[in-house]
Amino acid sequence: MKLPIRKYGDPILRAKGKRIEKVDDKVRALAENMLETMHAANGVGLAAQQVGQALQLTVLDVSQVEDRPSTMKLDGEPVADLQTAMPLVLLNPVVRLGKETELGSEGCLSFPEITADIERAITVEMEAETLEGQPLRIEASGLLARALQHEVDHLHGILFIDRMSSASKASHSSRLKRLQKETQIAL
């Protein structure tokens, strides 16, 4: 079932997600609905906060993006074809950032039509759990590394505008104010 995506101005986007201690049918259904919602919106990631749930749950799928390549190791093994490992459903993820950073274009489903260059680590290592309760270790670079950082930020109430340069924020300020006002009216 497609869920409504919360937009900038909704306080749930600033909520820190609660750790998921037990996977039940409700969590499984939420993950499935989040995947459907993300794919329908042509997104590469979606955090639980973006659909109104303050939980440590995110879904990702970068397999259809051909112009921004990614590399991935799953539990230490290189993944040659990302489509075999996607989509990812990650619970309680913890990310460690590589030292080198780069600027790259980002958007967010909660900020329609707003993109900006954001500085992110080029590589990341992540530990998370699967819906089956299994531990998972991911090493990533490229778009996947960027998406993992973006989604983990969401799980801690951090939005990509918080990482924008002041010049970028200034250039988007009128659109951000309008989006925030529209969201407040809808709430």
C-alpha positions, 0 to 999 in steps of 0.5 A: 500500500502506498503511504503518504510521504511527509513533507518538510514542516511536518515535525515527525521528520525531526523525530529520532527513530526508536530502535526496533527490538522485535520484528512483527507483522506490523514492522514487516507490513511497514517495510513492504509499504515503504518499498512500494511508496519509494518505488512509486515516487521514483526514490532511492531511499525512504526512512520511516519518519518520512511516512510518519513513523519514528522508527529505526527503519529505512529502505533503499534501492539504487539498482535502477540508477545507471548514471551514478554507479555504486559499489557494495560489499555485503558481509565482506563479499563484493556484490557484482550486480547490485540488482541481486542485493536490492532492495535493502530493508535496514533496521537499527543501522549504524554507519561509520564514515570514511575519511574522504568526502566529496560534494554530490547532488542530493534530493529528498522525497520530503522536499519535492523539486529541491536539490543541492550539492551536499558534502558526504563521505565517499565510502561508508561501512554500515551495520544493521539488521534484516527483517529476519533479525540477521546482522548485516554488514555493508561497505559501500561507495558511490550513490549507495554510500550517499543514500545510506548516509542520507537515510541514516540522517533521517532516522536521527531527525537530521534533514539534508537541508541541515547539511546544505551550504549557507549559499544553497540554503539562501538560494532555496529559502523561498521554496523552503518557506513555501513548502513549510507553510503548505505543510503546516496548513495541511497538518 
